[in-house]
Amino acid sequence: MDAETLFRQQWASAVGGDGSANAERLVDLVVETYRLQAGKARATEHRFQRLSHDTDRLKGTLAETTAKLAEQRRLFQIVLDNLPEGLSVFDAEQRLIVCNTRFRQLFGFSADDASPGASMGWLIGKVRGTERVEQKVSRLRDASPQGGHIRHREWMMDDGRTIRSVITVLPDGSNISIHADITEERRAAERIAYLAHHDPLTGLPNRISLRERIDAALLGRKPDEQIALVHLNLDRFKSINNTLGVSAGDKILRQVAERIRMSAGAGNVLARLGSDEFAILQSGRQQPWNVTALADQIRRELSEPFFRGEKAVELSVSMGIAISSQDGTETDILLKHAGVALSHAKSSGGKGERFFTADMEAQIEARHALEADLRKAVEREEFELHYQPLYDLSQQRICGFEALVRWNHPTRGRVPPLEFIPLAEEVGLVVDIGRWVLRRACRDAVYWPEDIKVAVNVSAIQFTDSDLPSDVAAALAEAGLAAGRLEIEITESVLMENLDEALPILHVLKQSGIRIGMDDFGTGYSSLSYLRRFPFDKIKIDKSFVNGIVEDKEAFAIMRAIILLGDALGMRVTVEGVETAEQMALLRSEACDEIQGYHISPPRPAVEVPYLLSQLPEHERFKAS
């Protein structure tokens, strides 16, 4: 039963069942009123329910937004505090708005120091370091009439660090700054700048720095002042690296630099130009006497032995000297002329100094031209071999030939070996020439009688700058020549410069059947000691020992002793430079094995070898015409 029916029943009971029209209308009016009130109540209830729902939804949205903002703030703080550089933001009144942990770490601020609201001036006052404002300002592209700009500052901290600040000043006066520790970057830059002007091994100025010093000295030279430039080069220093190793060589170079520094004194500029090259710039008066005295002092200092453990290393030095203004007023010219003088000092045997002269330059230019021609000669194989007989005294016959290289220049004609061989060794062409000589000699010898050998000289450079055993094996294989018919002749310098590497190579060659001979025996102070280190097949006595053996008893005694030594060691003895019948007869009487010299024959072209073999009877010598 609904509320209206119930109300009508209750009303009828109350009025005693009176169903008058007025009563009915009154009931209708009350019911209608009730209906209106009930409807309003329901509408109000519905509105309240909707409002409550909207409020709950707004509360949820607000809570969600608040959580998102909190998460964003958390992420922002994480990002801010994990930036590799420091970050700070100041308002227009130079009050700190925000900063990160790295900013506080760089400048040593506590969290209380660098809190929002702290003034920039107060923070700067707490920095333990010195501010250096860089003169580097750039304008910002900004629509504002005032625009903005970027400033760069550096802070030299008391603990040695360098901090760079890049400050972006906005048009309203606020700023955003990035701060970075550039200590390592700055040190690396300084190191690069240092290495650009200094030698890393000795700490001396390098070639670039020397040029700058020469430029300054020439520019500031007084009318009565002379500038001397000394170009120094250690003689045969490469052998030290080869025998003792590069590390030991570097240690000796540092000692050399220190000795030269002490000799040069504080008033002169010492520089290292290369591996074993140095230079000294000396300014002042009384030249060339001052620079001569300096050169003498350096030579004396470097003549004292250097020690590597218990091993004594002896050095000598060559020096080239140029003096301004007489030898040039420009840096390039002065350097060039000092180098020219050094080249002449080296070519004269080293161990001394040479002053530049105008004639030297012409000779150097001629040398450079010869070097260029020699390179072309190697490419075009403009060489040929001449052969000088080796004569067996006991058998009275030719037993072999020594191969001697000759260069027939297309315009210069015959270039003497003493002129182009040292040049080839100096510029690194002797390896190619030596390889060609080996191939050519083996190809020629294969057409000779099988009991005729061929001897080939090998330079020290071929032991260090090539694979000599491979070159020899290739030459023999290409020609089809038996290994026992090839003799390799080396000088004492091969062993002096690189004993530790040369001995294994010699053993490899000897084990392959090749004969090994020591050339120019007796001219070096260590010849006897090397005979103990390696079983040579032959020793070849230098022609300087032959001169005077007929007339000079002492010379004859030395020759006899060497022959007896060779016989005792089981080594054949060959004597070079035999030019007379008397010398030949005396050597035969002393049981010398072989002789070589113009008395038998001068070197002949390869085409004449058959003629030499056919025209030399076993019972008489061949006399060159």
C-alpha positions in Angstrom: 0.0 0.0 0.0 1.5 3.4 -1.0 1.6 6.4 1.2 -1.3 8.3 -0.5 -3.8 5.4 0.0 -2.7 5.0 3.6 -3.2 8.7 4.1 -6.7 8.7 2.7 -7.7 5.7 4.8 -6.4 7.4 7.9 -8.2 10.6 7.0 -11.5 8.8 6.5 -11.2 7.1 9.8 -10.5 10.5 11.5 -13.5 12.2 10.1 -15.8 9.3 10.7 -16.3 8.4 7.2 -17.6 11.7 6.1 -17.2 11.8 2.4 -18.3 15.4 1.7 -16.9 17.1 -1.2 -15.1 19.7 0.9 -13.4 16.9 2.7 -12.4 15.3 -0.5 -11.0 18.5 -1.8 -9.1 19.0 1.4 -7.7 15.6 1.1 -6.8 16.2 -2.5 -5.1 19.5 -1.5 -3.1 17.8 1.3 -2.1 15.0 -1.0 -1.0 17.4 -3.7 1.0 19.3 -1.2 2.5 16.1 0.0 3.3 15.2 -3.5 5.0 18.5 -4.2 7.0 18.3 -1.0 8.0 14.7 -1.6 9.1 15.6 -5.1 11.2 18.5 -3.9 12.7 16.3 -1.2 13.6 13.7 -3.8 15.1 16.4 -6.1 17.0 17.8 -3.2 18.3 14.4 -2.3 19.3 13.7 -5.9 21.1 17.1 -6.2 22.9 16.3 -2.9 23.9 12.9 -4.2 25.2 14.4 -7.4 27.1 17.1 -5.4 28.6 14.5 -3.1 29.7 12.4 -6.1 31.2 15.5 -7.8 33.0 16.3 -4.6 34.4 12.8 -4.3 35.6 13.0 -7.9 37.2 16.4 -7.4 38.9 15.1 -4.3 40.2 12.1 -6.3 41.4 14.4 -9.1 43.1 16.7 -6.6 44.8 13.8 -4.9 46.0 12.4 -8.2 47.3 15.8 -9.4 49.0 16.3 -6.1 50.7 12.9 -6.4 51.8 13.6 -10.0 53.3 16.9 -9.0 55.1 15.3 -6.1 56.5 12.6 -8.5 57.5 15.3 -11.0 59.3 17.2 -8.2 61.0 14.0 -7.1 62.1 13.2 -10.6 63.2 16.8 -11.2 65.3 16.8 -8.1 66.8 13.4 -9.1 67.8 14.8 -12.5 69.0 18.1 -11.0 71.2 16.4 -8.4 72.6 13.9 -10.9 73.7 16.4 -13.5 77.5 16.2 -14.1 77.7 20.0 -13.9 76.6 22.4 -11.3 73.4 24.4 -11.9 72.2 27.5 -10.2 69.3 29.9 -10.8 69.1 33.4 -9.3 66.3 35.9 -9.6 66.5 39.5 -10.7 67.4 40.5 -7.2 70.3 38.0 -7.3 68.6 35.6 -4.8 69.1 31.9 -5.2 66.0 30.2 -6.5 67.3 26.7 -7.0 70.6 24.8 -7.3 71.7 21.2 -7.4 74.1 19.1 -5.3 76.9 19.4 -7.8 76.8 23.2 -7.5 77.2 22.9 -3.7 80.0 20.3 -4.1 82.0 22.4 -6.6 82.1 25.5 -4.4 82.0 23.7 -1.0 78.6 25.1 0.1 76.5 23.3 2.7 72.8 22.8 2.1 72.1 25.6 4.6 74.5 27.9 2.7 73.0 27.3 -0.7 69.3 27.4 0.3 66.6 29.3 -1.6 66.8 33.0 -0.9 70.6 33.1 -0.3 72.2 36.2 -2.0 74.8 35.8 -4.7 77.2 38.2 -3.0 77.0 36.3 0.2 77.7 33.0 -1.6 80.6 34.4 -3.5 82.1 35.6 -0.2 82.2 32.0 1.0 84.0 30.6 -2.1 87.6 29.5 -1.2 89.3 30.6 -4.4 89.9 33.5 -6.7 87.5 34.6 -9.4 88.9 35.4 -12.8 86.5 37.1 -15.2 87.1 36.1 -18.8 86.8 38.7 -21.5 84.3 36.6 -23.4 80.7 38.0 -23.7 78.2 37.0 -26.4 74.7 38.6 -27.0 71.6 36.4 -26.8 69.1 36.4 -29.6 66.1 37.6 -27.7 62.9 39.4 -28.7 63.1 41.6 -25.6 64.4 45.2 -26.3 67.0 44.8 -23.6 68.1 41.4 -24.9 70.5 39.3 -22.8 74.0 38.0 -22.7 76.3 35.1 -21.7 79.4 35.6 -19.4 82.3 33.3 -18.8 84.1 33.2 -15.5 86.8 31.0 -14.0 87.5 30.2 -10.4 90.9 29.2 -9.3 90.2 27.3 -6.1 92.6 27.1 -3.2 92.8 23.3 -3.6 94.1 23.6 -7.1 90.9 23.0 -9.0 89.7 25.2 -11.9 86.0 25.8 -12.2 84.4 27.4 -15.2 81.0 29.1 -14.9 78.9 29.9 -18.0 76.3 32.5 -16.9 73.2 33.2 -19.0 71.9 36.6 -17.9 68.2 37.0 -19.0 66.7 40.4 -19.9 65.0 40.8 -16.5 68.3 40.5 -14.7 67.8 36.9 -13.5 70.4 34.3 -14.5 70.9 30.6 -15.1 74.5 29.3 -14.6 76.3 26.1 -15.5 79.4 25.3 -13.5 82.0 22.6 -14.4 85.3 21.4 -13.0 87.7 21.8 -15.9 90.9 21.0 -14.0 91.8 17.9 -16.0 90.8 19.6 -19.2 93.0 22.6 -18.4 95.9 20.3 -17.4 95.6 18.3 -20.6 95.6 21.5 -22.6 98.6 22.7 -20.8 100.3 19.4 -21.3 99.6 19.5 -25.0 100.9 23.1 -25.2 104.0 22.0 -23.3 104.6 19.0 -25.6 104.1 21.2 -28.6 107.2 23.1 -27.5 109.3 20.6 -25.5 110.9 17.2 -26.0 109.1 14.6 -23.8 112.2 12.6 -23.1 114.6 15.3 -22.0 112.3 18.2 -21.2 114.3 20.4 -23.5 112.8 22.8 -26.0 112.0 21.1 -29.3 112.6 22.2 -32.8 109.5 24.4 -32.9 110.5 26.2 -29.7 114.1 26.6 -31.0 112.8 28.3 -34.1 110.8 30.7 -32.0 113.9 31.5 -29.9 116.0 32.0 -33.0 113.3 34.3 -34.4 113.3 36.4 -31.2 117.1 36.5 -31.0 117.5 37.6 -34.6 114.8 40.2 -34.2 116.3 41.7 -31.0 119.9 41.4 -32.1 122.0 44.5 -31.4 124.4 45.8 -34.1 127.5 44.5 -32.3 126.0 41.2 -31.2 126.5 37.9 -32.9 124.3 34.8 -32.7 125.9 31.4 -32.9 123.9 28.2 -33.7 125.5 24.9 -32.9 124.0 21.7 -34.4 125.1 18.6 -32.6 124.8 15.0 -33.5 126.1 12.0 -31.6 128.4 9.7 -33.6 127.1 6.2 -34.3 124.5 6.4 -31.6 122.3 3.9 -33.4 124.7 1.1 -32.4 123.8 1.8 -28.7 120.1 1.3 -29.3 120.9 -1.8 -31.3 123.2 -3.4 -28.7 121.8 -2.1 -25.4 118.1 -1.5 -26.4 116.0 1.6 -26.8 115.3 1.9 -23.1 119.0 2.1 -22.3 119.5 4.4 -25.2 116.9 6.8 -23.8 118.6 6.8 -20.4 121.9 7.7 -22.0 120.2 10.4 -24.1 118.9 12.0 -20.9 122.4 11.9 -19.4 123.8 13.4 -22.6 121.2 16.2 -22.4 122.1 16.9 -18.9 125.8 17.1 -19.6 125.3 19.4 -22.6 123.0 21.5 -20.4 125.7 21.9 -17.8 128.2 22.9 -20.5 125.9 25.3 -22.2 125.0 27.1 -19.0 121.9 29.1 -18.2 122.6 31.9 -20.7 122.3 29.7 -23.8 119.3 27.9 -25.3 119.6 24.1 -25.6 117.1 22.2 -27.6 116.7 18.6 -28.8 115.9 18.3 -32.5 115.6 14.6 -32.9 116.8 11.2 -31.7 120.4 12.0 -31.2 120.5 15.6 -32.4 120.7 18.7 -30.3 121.2 22.4 -30.9 122.5 25.3 -28.9 121.7 29.0 -29.5 124.4 31.3 -28.1 124.1 35.1 -28.2 126.8 37.6 -27.3 130.0 39.1 -28.5 133.5 37.8 -29.3 132.5 35.2 -31.8 133.8 32.7 -33.0 135.9 32.4 -29.8 133.0 31.9 -27.4 131.3 29.2 -29.5 134.6 27.5 -30.0 135.2 27.3 -26.3 131.6 26.0 -25.9 132.2 23.3 -28.4 135.5 22.3 -26.7 133.7 22.0 -23.4 130.9 19.9 -24.8 133.4 17.6 -26.5 135.2 17.1 -23.2 132.0 16.4 -21.2 130.7 13.8 -23.7 134.1 12.1 -24.0 133.7 10.8 -20.4 132.2 7.3 -20.4 128.5 6.8 -19.7 127.6 3.7 -17.6 124.8 1.3 -18.1 125.2 -0.9 -15.1 128.8 -2.1 -15.2 129.0 -1.5 -18.9 130.8 1.6 -20.0 129.5 3.4 -23.1 131.8 5.8 -24.9 130.4 8.5 -27.2 131.7 11.2 -29.5 129.9 14.2 -31.0 130.0 16.0 -34.3 129.1 19.7 -34.5 128.2 22.2 -37.2 128.3 25.9 -36.4 126.7 28.9 -38.2 127.1 32.5 -37.0 124.7 35.4 -37.7 125.0 37.8 -39.3 127.8 36.5 -41.5 126.1 33.1 -42.2 122.6 34.4 -42.5 120.0 36.7 -40.8 117.0 34.5 -41.2 116.1 31.5 -39.0 115.7 29.1 -41.9 119.0 30.1 -43.4 120.9 29.8 -40.1 119.4 26.4 -39.4 120.3 25.2 -42.9 123.9 26.4 -42.7 124.5 24.9 -39.3 123.1 21.6 -40.7 125.4 21.9 -43.7 128.4 22.4 -41.4 127.4 19.4 -39.4 127.2 17.2 -42.5 130.8 18.2 -43.4 131.9 17.4 -39.8 130.2 13.9 -40.1 131.7 13.2 -43.5 135.1 14.1 -42.2 134.9 11.3 -39.7 133.1 13.0 -36.8 134.4 13.8 -33.4 134.8 17.5 -34.1 133.2 20.7 -35.2 133.1 22.6 -38.5 132.2 26.2 -39.1 130.0 26.9 -42.1 131.6 28.2 -45.3 130.1 29.2 -48.6 131.9 26.3 -50.3 130.1 23.8 -48.1 126.7 24.7 -49.4 127.8 24.0 -53.0 129.2 20.7 -52.0 126.0 19.8 -50.1 123.9 20.7 -53.2 126.1 18.5 -55.3 125.7 15.7 -52.7 121.9 16.1 -52.9 122.0 15.8 -56.6 124.2 12.7 -56.4 121.7 11.2 -53.9 118.8 11.8 -56.3 120.8 10.2 -59.1 121.7 7.2 -56.8 118.0 6.6 -56.1 117.3 6.5 -59.8 120.3 4.2 -60.3 118.8 1.8 -57.8 115.5 1.8 -59.6 117.1 1.4 -63.0 119.8 -1.0 -61.9 122.6 1.1 -63.4 125.2 -0.9 -61.6 127.6 -3.6 -62.7 130.0 -5.9 -61.0 133.7 -6.2 -61.4 135.6 -9.1 -60.1 139.1 -9.2 -58.5 140.8 -12.6 -58.4 141.7 -14.4 -55.1 144.9 -16.4 -55.7 145.7 -19.6 -53.9 149.5 -19.5 -53.2 149.9 -23.2 -52.6 148.0 -24.3 -55.6 149.2 -21.4 -57.7 145.9 -20.7 -59.3 142.8 -18.5 -59.0 140.5 -20.0 -56.4 137.8 -17.3 -56.4 136.8 -13.7 -57.1 135.6 -10.8 -55.0 132.6 -9.0 -56.3 133.0 -5.2 -56.4 130.1 -3.0 -57.4 130.6 -0.2 -59.9 128.3 2.6 -60.9 128.4 3.9 -64.5 126.4 7.2 -64.3 124.8 8.1 -67.6 126.3 11.6 -67.6 128.9 11.6 -64.8 130.6 8.5 -66.0 132.2 6.1 -63.5 131.4 7.2 -59.9 134.0 5.9 -57.5 132.7 3.4 -54.9 134.2 5.5 -52.0 131.9 8.3 -53.2 128.6 6.5 -53.6 128.8 3.6 -51.1 129.0 5.8 -47.9 126.2 7.9 -49.4 124.1 4.8 -50.0 124.7 3.7 -46.4 123.7 7.1 -45.0 120.5 7.4 -47.0 119.4 3.8 -46.6 120.0 2.6 -50.2 122.8 0.2 -49.4 120.3 -2.6 -48.5 118.8 -2.5 -52.0 122.2 -2.2 -53.6 123.5 -5.1 -51.5 120.6 -7.3 -52.4 121.2 -6.6 -56.1 124.9 -7.4 -55.7 124.1 -10.8 -54.1 121.7 -11.8 -56.9 124.1 -10.6 -59.7 127.2 -12.2 -58.2 125.4 -15.6 -57.7 124.0 -15.4 -61.3 127.5 -14.7 -62.6 129.3 -17.3 -60.5 127.0 -20.2 -61.6 128.7 -20.1 -65.0 132.2 -20.4 -63.5 134.0 -23.7 -62.8 132.6 -25.4 -59.7 135.8 -25.0 -57.7 135.7 -21.2 -58.1 134.0 -19.3 -55.3 132.6 -15.8 -55.2 133.0 -13.4 -52.3 130.5 -10.6 -51.5 130.9 -7.8 -49.0 128.0 -7.2 -46.7 127.5 -3.9 -44.8 126.4 -3.5 -41.2 123.1 -2.0 -42.3 122.2 -5.2 -44.1 122.3 -7.0 -40.8 119.9 -4.5 -39.1 117.6 -3.2 -41.9 117.0 -6.4 -43.9 116.5 -10.1 -43.6 120.0 -11.1 -44.7 119.6 -14.9 -44.5 116.5 -14.7 -46.6 118.2 -12.4 -49.2 121.1 -14.8 -49.4 118.9 -17.9 -49.7 116.8 -16.2 -52.4 119.9 -15.2 -54.4 121.4 -18.8 -54.3 118.0 -20.4 -55.2 117.4 -18.0 -58.1 120.8 -18.6 -59.6 121.0 -22.3 -58.6 124.4 -21.8 -57.0 125.7 -24.1 -54.3 125.9 -22.4 -50.9 129.5 -23.6 -50.4 130.7 -21.4 -53.3 129.5 -18.2 -51.7 131.7 -16.3 -49.2 130.2 -13.4 -47.2 132.8 -10.9 -46.1 132.0 -8.6 -43.1 134.1 -5.8 -41.5 134.6 -5.4 -37.8 132.0 -2.6 -37.8 129.3 -5.1 -38.4 130.1 -6.8 -35.0 130.9 -3.5 -33.2 127.5 -1.9 -34.0 125.2 -4.9 -33.5 127.0 -7.9 -32.0 124.0 -9.5 -30.3 122.0 -9.5 -33.5 124.8 -10.1 -36.0 126.2 -13.3 -34.3 122.9 -15.3 -34.6 122.6 -14.2 -38.3 126.2 -15.3 -39.0 125.5 -18.7 -37.4 122.4 -19.1 -39.6 124.5 -18.3 -42.7 127.3 -20.6 -41.7 125.0 -23.5 -40.9 123.5 -23.2 -44.4 127.0 -23.9 -45.8 128.0 -20.4 -46.6 131.6 -19.4 -45.8 132.1 -16.3 -43.6 135.2 -14.1 -43.7 136.3 -11.1 -41.6 137.5 -8.3 -43.9 140.1 -5.7 -43.0 141.4 -7.8 -40.1 143.7 -5.9 -37.7 142.4 -2.4 -38.4 140.0 -2.5 -35.4 140.9 -2.8 -31.7 138.5 -5.7 -31.1 139.4 -8.0 -34.1 141.0 -10.6 -31.9 138.1 -10.7 -29.4 135.7 -11.4 -32.2 137.7 -14.4 -33.4 136.7 -15.9 -30.0 133.0 -15.2 -30.5 132.6 -16.7 -34.0 134.4 -19.4 -36.0 135.3 -17.5 -39.1 136.3 -19.5 -42.2 138.7 -16.8 -43.3 140.4 -13.6 -42.1 141.4 -11.0 -44.6 144.4 -8.9 -43.7 144.1 -5.3 -44.6 146.5 -4.0 -47.3 148.0 -1.5 -44.8 149.9 -4.4 -43.2 151.4 -5.5 -46.5 153.2 -2.2 -47.2 156.8 -2.4 -46.0 156.9 -6.2 -45.2 159.9 -6.6 -47.5 161.9 -3.8 -46.0 160.5 -3.4 -42.5 161.2 -6.3 -40.1 158.5 -5.1 -37.6 155.8 -5.1 -40.4 157.0 -8.5 -41.5 156.8 -9.8 -37.9 153.2 -8.6 -37.5 152.2 -10.2 -40.8 153.9 -13.5 -39.8 152.1 -13.5 -36.4 148.7 -13.0 -38.1 149.3 -15.8 -40.5 150.3 -18.1 -37.7 147.2 -17.0 -35.7 144.9 -17.9 -38.6 146.6 -21.3 -39.0 146.3 -22.0 -35.3 142.6 -21.2 -35.4 142.0 -23.2 -38.5 141.1 -20.1 -40.5 142.4 -19.4 -44.0 144.3 -16.2 -44.3 144.0 -13.8 -47.3 146.3 -10.8 -47.7 145.0 -7.8 -49.7 147.0 -5.2 -51.5 149.8 -7.4 -52.9 151.4 -5.4 -55.6 154.9 -6.8 -56.1 156.5 -10.1 -56.8 158.7 -9.7 -53.7 155.6 -9.4 -51.5 154.1 -12.4 -53.1 157.2 -14.5 -52.7 157.6 -13.5 -49.0 154.0 -14.4 -48.3 154.3 -17.8 -50.0 157.3 -18.5 -47.9 155.3 -17.9 -44.8 152.6 -20.3 -45.9 150.0 -17.7 -46.5 146.8 -19.2 -48.0 145.6 -16.5 -50.5 146.6 -13.2 -51.9 144.7 -10.5 -53.7 146.0 -7.4 -55.3 147.1 -5.7 -58.5 150.1 -8.0 -58.8 147.6 -10.7 -59.7 145.0 -8.5 -61.4 142.9 -5.4 -60.8 139.1 -5.8 -60.7 137.8 -6.8 -64.1 134.3 -6.8 -65.7 132.4 -10.0 -65.5 132.9 -10.8 -69.1 136.7 -11.0 -68.6 136.5 -13.7 -65.8 136.8 -16.6 -68.3 139.8 -14.9 -69.9 141.5 -14.5 -66.5 140.9 -18.2 -65.7 142.3 -19.3 -69.0 145.3 -17.0 -69.2 146.7 -17.7 -65.7 148.7 -20.9 -65.8 149.0 -22.7 -62.5 152.8 -22.4 -62.5 153.1 -18.6 -63.1 151.3 -15.5 -61.9 149.1 -13.3 -64.1 150.6 -9.8 -64.6 148.0 -7.2 -65.3 148.6 -5.1 -68.4 
